[in-house]
Amino acid sequence: MTSASPEERPTTPAAAFTRLMEGNERWVSGDLRHPDRDPNRRQFVAQKQEPFGSILSCIDSRVPPELLFDTGLGDLYVMRTGGAAVGPVVTGSVEYGPMTSGTPLIVVLGHQRCGAVEAAYKSIRDGKPLPGNLEAIAKALRPAYEQAVHAGGADPVQSMARAQVTLTAADLRSNQDLAPLVGKGALAVVGAYYSLDTGKVEVLAGAPA
């Protein structure tokens, strides 16, 4: 016997955003529900999935989106790259949910003390390429580096991590495939920043009304 999610799937950007942020509040407080994590849920989504959110975040082991938003099986599409760096394959993966199953929310999630951002920052600043394919991450993060350097501030690595979030979210929001969905209110693209110290997700830009 199968069962559906204990809550209906959010179908609007605002409802999906509210669901995510309520989950993060539970994560911060420790009052977790662990929804959609049982054999019934596994059977329910085995033949079809309709995630309500798409999350682009970092590979960092301390920032698993399913946990910090207290979600479960079949709730989120998750893409994770070093420093939330993007390229054509990553962008296509982010587009997949909204364009194929009506996922109403994308969140680009940066985080505190991001090692990938710090490595890219030092590499670009010092003119010393990173080894192997790590250099591709540094190249993808260069616009964020340039914005952070221009802005100044006491912590340029944190500024760069935040800039990467806002730049990436803005690019996704305005790209030729997602912009029409954003324009008609079927999709929101949110930039957010996660605190390793508190567990709290701070919204930087794009929260749906």
Beta strands, then each sheet from edge to edge (+ up, - down):
strand 1: 53-58
strand 2: 76-81
strand 3: 105-111
strand 4: 188-194
strand 5: 201-205
sheet 1: 2+ 1+ 3+ 4+ 5-
end
